[in-house]
Amino acid sequence: MVRLDKIYTRGGDKGETSLSDGSRVAKHDLRVAAYGTVDEANAEIGVARLHTAEPTDNETDAMLGRIQNDLFDLGADLARPLNKENSVQELRIVQSQIDRLEAEIDEMNDGLEPLTSFILAGGKASAAHLHVARTITRRAERLVTELAQEAELNILVVIYLNRLSDHLFVLARVLNDHGAADILWEPGKNR
């Protein structure tokens, strides 16, 4: 359980922060950048939820709430380096979290017409915010794959982020009136 009695500690005033194993790293460390970007995606999903929390859309809001919780799990996973002394009880992303995303993607995608063009971010406010969250998630994924080249990571973190960006894309289409309000790219339109 997390307990925060005091929000500021002055521990980071010299440009360092602590990972959850107690080790100190620079605030610009790639690991910190990766879980910081995951936190940014989580915050954008929170903004999208402002537009999905209506009583008529409880299922979408609950889905996004589960994802936000998963993203905190994922951040905790990234904030604790893997090593041989780590306990199997540590909080890590697990396959069932990915399986749930895949099942939700499949269910949502069944009701959508196939795409005939790429989609521009936009449409309804909730969908537009999910497109922003999707691009932030892709940035987090790029940072995590870069981190994986220099440090051992739980590979399920990469897979979760990859599925999440797909999930957010499909959900944005669903929120855009099942694709009817999607804004399609028209190649070369303004030449």
PALOTOR-152070 format. One record per atom (N, C-alpha, C): x, y, z; residue in three letters. Coordinates in steps of 0.1 Angstrom, whole numbers, padded with zeros to 4 digits, always signed. Layout:
<atoms>
XYZALA ...
</atoms>
This chain:
<atoms>
+0009-0012+0000MET +0000+0000+0000MET +0009+0012+0000MET +0005+0022-0008VAL +0013+0034-0009VAL +0007+0044+0002VAL +0016+0051+0009ARG +0012+0061+0018ARG +0021+0073+0016ARG +0014+0084+0013LEU +0021+0097+0011LEU +0017+0107+0021LEU +0026+0109+0031ASP +0023+0119+0041ASP +0027+0133+0037ASP +0038+0133+0029LYS +0043+0146+0025LYS +0045+0145+0010LYS +0041+0155+0002ILE +0042+0154-0013ILE +0056+0158-0017ILE +0062+0168-0011TYR +0076+0171-0015TYR +0086+0166-0005TYR +0097+0161-0010THR +0107+0155-0001THR +0121+0162-0002THR +0122+0170-0013ARG +0135+0177-0017ARG +0145+0167-0022ARG +0142+0154-0022GLY +0151+0144-0027GLY +0155+0145-0041GLY +0147+0152-0049GLY +0150+0153-0063GLY +0155+0167-0067GLY +0158+0175-0058ASP +0162+0188-0060ASP +0175+0189-0068ASP +0183+0179-0068LYS +0196+0179-0075LYS +0196+0171-0088LYS +0183+0169-0093GLY +0182+0162-0106GLY +0182+0147-0106GLY +0180+0141-0094GLU +0179+0126-0093GLU +0166+0122-0087GLU +0162+0110-0090THR +0150+0104-0084THR +0153+0090-0080THR +0145+0084-0071SER +0146+0070-0067SER +0137+0061-0075SER +0143+0050-0079LEU +0135+0039-0085LEU +0129+0032-0073LEU +0119+0023-0076SER +0112+0016-0064SER +0121+0006-0057SER +0133+0003-0063ASP +0142-0006-0055ASP +0152+0002-0047ASP +0150+0015-0047GLY +0158+0024-0038GLY +0170+0030-0046GLY +0173+0025-0057SER +0185+0030-0065SER +0182+0044-0070SER +0192+0053-0071ARG +0190+0066-0075ARG +0195+0067-0090ARG +0187+0075-0098VAL +0191+0077-0112VAL +0188+0092-0115VAL +0193+0096-0126ALA +0191+0110-0131ALA +0176+0110-0135ALA +0170+0122-0133LYS +0156+0124-0137LYS +0154+0122-0152LYS +0165+0124-0160HIS +0164+0122-0174HIS +0168+0108-0179HIS +0170+0099-0170ASP +0173+0085-0173ASP +0162+0080-0182ASP +0166+0071-0191LEU +0156+0065-0200LEU +0145+0058-0193LEU +0148+0051-0182ARG +0137+0044-0175ARG +0127+0054-0170ARG +0132+0065-0164VAL +0123+0075-0159VAL +0115+0082-0170VAL +0121+0084-0181ALA +0114+0090-0193ALA +0103+0080-0198ALA +0106+0067-0197ALA +0096+0057-0202ALA +0084+0057-0193ALA +0086+0056-0180TYR +0074+0055-0171TYR +0068+0069-0169TYR +0075+0079-0171GLY +0069+0093-0171GLY +0060+0094-0183GLY +0064+0089-0195THR +0055+0090-0207THR +0043+0081-0205THR +0044+0070-0199VAL +0033+0061-0195VAL +0023+0069-0187VAL +0029+0077-0177ASP +0020+0085-0168ASP +0013+0096-0176ASP +0020+0101-0186GLU +0014+0111-0195GLU +0002+0106-0203GLU +0004+0093-0208ALA -0007+0087-0215ALA -0019+0085-0206ALA -0016+0081-0194ASN -0026+0078-0184ASN -0034+0091-0181ASN -0027+0102-0180ALA -0033+0115-0177ALA -0043+0119-0189ALA -0038+0116-0201GLU -0046+0120-0213GLU -0059+0111-0213GLU -0057+0098-0209ILE -0069+0090-0208ILE -0079+0095-0198ILE -0074+0101-0187GLY -0082+0107-0177GLY -0090+0119-0183GLY -0083+0126-0192VAL -0091+0137-0199VAL -0102+0132-0208VAL -0098+0121-0215ALA -0109+0115-0224ALA -0120+0110-0215ALA -0118+0105-0203ARG -0129+0101-0195ARG -0138+0112-0190ARG -0134+0124-0191LEU -0143+0135-0188LEU -0155+0135-0198LEU -0152+0129-0210HIS -0162+0129-0220HIS -0169+0116-0222HIS -0165+0106-0213THR -0171+0093-0214THR -0178+0089-0201THR -0178+0098-0191ALA -0183+0094-0178ALA -0198+0097-0177ALA -0205+0099-0188GLU -0219+0101-0188GLU -0226+0088-0185GLU -0238+0088-0178PRO -0245+0076-0175PRO -0248+0067-0187PRO -0248+0072-0199THR -0251+0064-0211THR -0239+0057-0216THR -0227+0059-0210ASP -0215+0053-0215ASP -0207+0047-0203ASP -0213+0041-0194ASN -0206+0035-0182ASN -0196+0024-0186ASN -0199+0017-0197GLU -0190+0006-0201GLU -0177+0011-0206GLU -0177+0022-0214THR -0165+0028-0219THR -0157+0034-0208THR -0164+0041-0199ASP -0157+0047-0187ASP -0150+0037-0178ASP -0157+0026-0176ALA -0152+0015-0168ALA -0139+0009-0175ALA -0140+0007-0188MET -0129+0001-0195MET -0117+0010-0194MET -0119+0023-0196LEU -0108+0033-0195LEU -0102+0034-0181LEU -0111+0032-0171GLY -0107+0032-0157GLY -0098+0020-0154GLY -0101+0008-0160ARG -0093-0004-0158ARG -0079-0002-0165ARG -0079+0005-0177ILE -0067+0007-0184ILE -0058+0017-0176ILE -0064+0027-0170GLN -0056+0037-0161GLN -0050+0029-0150GLN -0057+0020-0144ASN -0051+0012-0133ASN -0040+0004-0138ASN -0042-0003-0149ASP -0031-0011-0156ASP -0019-0002-0158ASP -0021+0010-0163LEU -0009+0018-0166LEU -0001+0022-0153LEU -0008+0023-0142PHE +0000+0024-0129PHE +0007+0012-0126PHE +0001+0000-0129ASP +0009-0013-0127ASP +0021-0013-0136ASP +0019-0009-0149LEU +0030-0009-0158LEU +0041+0001-0154LEU +0037+0013-0149GLY +0047+0022-0144GLY +0055+0016-0133GLY +0048+0009-0124ALA +0055+0003-0112ALA +0064-0008-0117ALA +0060-0015-0128ASP +0069-0025-0134ASP +0081-0019-0139ASP +0080-0008-0147LEU +0092-0001-0152LEU +0101+0005-0141LEU +0094+0009-0130ALA +0102+0016-0120ALA +0110+0007-0111ALA +0108-0006-0113ARG +0116-0016-0105ARG +0124-0025-0114ARG +0137-0022-0115PRO +0145-0030-0124PRO +0144-0045-0121PRO +0145-0053-0132LEU +0145-0067-0130LEU +0159-0071-0126LEU +0160-0080-0116ASN +0173-0087-0113ASN +0170-0100-0106ASN +0180-0108-0104LYS +0178-0121-0099LYS +0173-0122-0084LYS +0175-0111-0077GLU +0170-0110-0063GLU +0155-0106-0062GLU +0150-0101-0073ASN +0136-0097-0073ASN +0126-0108-0069ASN +0117-0105-0061SER +0107-0115-0056SER +0097-0117-0067SER +0091-0129-0068VAL +0081-0132-0078VAL +0068-0125-0074VAL +0067-0119-0062GLN +0055-0112-0057GLN +0055-0098-0062GLN +0065-0093-0069GLU +0065-0079-0073GLU +0054-0076-0083GLU +0050-0064-0083LEU +0040-0060-0093LEU +0045-0059-0107LEU +0041-0067-0116ARG +0045-0068-0130ARG +0032-0069-0138ARG +0033-0064-0151ILE +0023-0066-0160ILE +0022-0081-0163ILE +0010-0087-0164VAL +0008-0101-0167VAL +0000-0103-0179VAL +0001-0115-0184GLN -0006-0119-0197GLN -0021-0116-0197GLN -0027-0118-0185SER -0042-0117-0185SER -0046-0102-0187SER -0037-0093-0184GLN -0040-0079-0187GLN -0040-0076-0202GLN -0031-0083-0209ILE -0030-0082-0224ILE -0042-0089-0230ILE -0045-0101-0225ASP -0056-0108-0230ASP -0069-0100-0229ASP -0071-0093-0218ARG -0083-0085-0217ARG -0084-0074-0228ARG -0073-0068-0230LEU -0072-0057-0241LEU -0076-0063-0254LEU -0070-0075-0257GLU -0073-0081-0270GLU -0087-0085-0271GLU -0093-0090-0261ALA -0108-0094-0261ALA -0116-0082-0264ALA -0113-0071-0257GLU -0121-0059-0259GLU -0119-0053-0273GLU -0107-0054-0278ILE -0104-0049-0292ILE -0113-0057-0302ILE -0112-0070-0300ASP -0120-0079-0309ASP -0135-0076-0308ASP -0140-0074-0296GLU -0154-0071-0295GLU -0158-0058-0301GLU -0150-0048-0298MET -0153-0035-0304MET -0152-0034-0319MET -0142-0041-0324ASN -0139-0041-0339ASN -0149-0048-0347ASN -0156-0058-0340ASP -0167-0065-0347ASP -0178-0056-0352ASP -0180-0045-0346GLY -0191-0036-0350GLY -0187-0025-0359GLY -0174-0025-0364LEU -0169-0014-0372LEU -0167-0018-0386LEU -0170-0009-0395GLU -0167-0012-0410GLU -0152-0011-0412GLU -0147-0019-0421PRO -0133-0019-0424PRO -0129-0005-0429PRO -0117-0001-0426LEU -0112+0012-0430LEU -0108+0012-0445LEU -0110+0024-0451THR -0107+0025-0465THR -0096+0036-0467THR -0092+0042-0455SER -0082+0053-0455SER -0077+0054-0441SER -0066+0061-0439PHE -0061+0064-0426PHE -0070+0074-0420PHE -0070+0075-0406ILE -0079+0084-0399ILE -0071+0096-0394ILE -0077+0108-0395LEU -0071+0120-0388LEU -0077+0120-0374LEU -0069+0124-0365ALA -0073+0126-0351ALA -0084+0136-0351ALA -0095+0133-0344GLY -0106+0143-0343GLY -0119+0136-0342GLY -0130+0142-0346GLY -0143+0137-0344GLY -0149+0142-0331GLY -0154+0134-0323LYS -0159+0138-0310LYS -0147+0140-0300LYS -0150+0148-0290ALA -0139+0152-0280ALA -0133+0139-0274ALA -0141+0130-0270SER -0136+0118-0264SER -0127+0110-0273SER -0131+0109-0286ALA -0122+0102-0296ALA -0109+0110-0298ALA -0110+0123-0299ALA -0098+0131-0302ALA -0088+0129-0290ALA -0093+0129-0278HIS -0084+0127-0267HIS -0078+0113-0267HIS -0086+0103-0271LEU -0080+0089-0272LEU -0070+0088-0283LEU -0071+0096-0293HIS -0061+0096-0304HIS -0048+0102-0298HIS -0049+0113-0290VAL -0037+0118-0284VAL -0031+0108-0274VAL -0039+0102-0266ALA -0034+0091-0257ALA -0027+0080-0265ALA -0033+0077-0276ARG -0027+0066-0285ARG -0013+0070-0289ARG -0011+0083-0294THR +0002+0087-0298THR +0012+0088-0287THR +0007+0092-0275ILE +0016+0092-0263ILE +0020+0078-0260ILE +0011+0068-0261THR +0013+0054-0258THR +0024+0049-0268THR +0023+0053-0280ARG +0033+0049-0290ARG +0047+0054-0287ARG +0047+0067-0282ARG +0060+0072-0277ARG +0065+0065-0266ARG +0057+0061-0256ALA +0061+0053-0245ALA +0067+0040-0249ALA +0060+0034-0259GLU +0065+0021-0264GLU +0079+0022-0271GLU +0081+0033-0278ARG +0094+0035-0284ARG +0105+0037-0273ARG +0102+0044-0262LEU +0111+0046-0252LEU +0114+0033-0244LEU +0103+0025-0242VAL +0105+0012-0236VAL +0113+0002-0244VAL +0111+0002-0257THR +0119-0007-0266THR +0134-0002-0266THR +0136+0011-0265GLU +0150+0016-0264GLU +0156+0012-0251GLU +0148+0013-0240LEU +0153+0009-0227LEU +0156-0006-0227LEU +0148-0014-0234ALA +0150-0029-0234ALA +0164-0032-0240ALA +0170-0023-0248GLN +0183-0026-0254GLN +0194-0025-0244GLN +0191-0018-0233GLU +0202-0016-0223GLU +0199-0022-0210GLU +0187-0026-0207ALA +0183-0032-0194ALA +0173-0043-0196ALA +0174-0053-0188GLU +0164-0064-0188GLU +0150-0059-0184GLU +0140-0062-0191LEU +0126-0057-0188LEU +0117-0069-0189LEU +0105-0067-0183ASN +0094-0076-0185ASN +0089-0074-0199ASN +0090-0083-0208ILE +0086-0082-0222ILE +0071-0079-0223ILE +0063-0083-0213LEU +0049-0080-0214LEU +0046-0065-0214LEU +0055-0057-0209VAL +0053-0043-0209VAL +0052-0038-0223VAL +0061-0042-0231VAL +0061-0038-0246VAL +0048-0043-0252VAL +0045-0055-0250ILE +0033-0061-0256ILE +0020-0053-0252ILE +0020-0050-0239TYR +0008-0043-0234TYR +0007-0029-0240TYR +0018-0022-0241LEU +0017-0009-0248LEU +0013-0010-0262LEU +0018-0020-0269ASN +0015-0022-0283ASN +0000-0024-0285ASN -0006-0033-0276ARG -0020-0036-0277ARG -0028-0024-0273ARG -0023-0017-0263LEU -0031-0005-0258LEU -0033+0005-0269LEU -0022+0008-0277SER -0024+0018-0287SER -0034+0013-0297SER -0035+0000-0300ASP -0045-0005-0309ASP -0059-0003-0303ASP -0060-0006-0290HIS -0072-0005-0282HIS -0078+0009-0283HIS -0069+0019-0280LEU -0073+0033-0280LEU -0078+0037-0294LEU -0071+0032-0305PHE -0075+0035-0318PHE -0089+0030-0321PHE -0091+0017-0318VAL -0105+0011-0321VAL -0115+0018-0312VAL -0112+0021-0299LEU -0122+0027-0291LEU -0126+0041-0296LEU -0116+0048-0301ALA -0118+0062-0307ALA -0128+0060-0318ALA -0126+0050-0326ARG -0136+0048-0338ARG -0150+0045-0332ARG -0151+0037-0322VAL -0164+0034-0316VAL -0170+0046-0311VAL -0163+0055-0304LEU -0168+0067-0298LEU -0172+0077-0309LEU -0166+0076-0321ASN -0169+0084-0332ASN -0181+0078-0340ASN -0191+0075-0333ASP -0203+0069-0339ASP -0200+0057-0347ASP -0192+0048-0342HIS -0188+0035-0348HIS -0182+0038-0362HIS -0174+0048-0362GLY -0167+0052-0375GLY -0173+0062-0383GLY -0186+0064-0381ALA -0194+0074-0390ALA -0188+0088-0388ALA -0183+0092-0377ALA -0178+0105-0374ALA -0162+0106-0376ALA -0156+0095-0380ASP -0142+0095-0383ASP -0139+0105-0394ASP -0127+0111-0393ILE -0123+0121-0403ILE -0112+0113-0411ILE -0115+0110-0423LEU -0106+0103-0432LEU -0096+0111-0438LEU -0084+0106-0439TRP -0073+0113-0447TRP -0076+0112-0462TRP -0074+0123-0468GLU -0076+0124-0483GLU -0063+0127-0489GLU -0055+0117-0493PRO -0041+0120-0498PRO -0041+0130-0509PRO -0032+0140-0508GLY -0030+0150-0518GLY -0042+0160-0520GLY -0051+0160-0511LYS -0063+0169-0512LYS -0060+0184-0514LYS -0050+0189-0508ASN -0047+0203-0508ASN -0036+0207-0517ASN -0032+0199-0527ARG -0022+0202-0536ARG -0025+0213-0545ARG 
</atoms>
